[in-house]
Amino acid sequence: MSDPARLLDEPFCYIATTGRATGRPHEIEIWFGMSGCTIYMLSGGGERSDWVRNIMKTPEVTVRIDGRGFSGIGRVVMDTAEDALARRLLLEKYSPTYDGDLTDWGRTALPVAIDLEITR
């Protein structure tokens, strides 16, 4: 895919991690934001979420957005500026159409990034 920005308007992405105990694929549907070739998610369960724990053990993941598949490397966001970017991207994307209040989630959830391997 030559233009990953075309995927920004999709409501969900699907992340397949490798189960840390089973070694089997584990797929979730999740909200995402995107900047360049990096997608960002916020884990409301923090490091307790299975998908986050799986990424921490085996960072190689696959991502599907609008039926397109990508390989990527997942990581917990540690950089302060990138943390702020992840939160801003997701809140700007989902707050306008969400019926509830995302303020606490946007402030306390754990930001996770996946650097996509995009070939041009």
Buried (B, 14 or more C-beta within 10 A) or exposed (E): BEEBEEBBEBEEBBBBBBBBEEEEEBEBEBBBBBBEBBBBBBBEEEEEBBBBBBBBEEBEBBBBBEEEEBBBBBBBBEEEEBBEBBBBBBBEBBBEEEEEEBEEBBEEBBBBBBBBEBEE
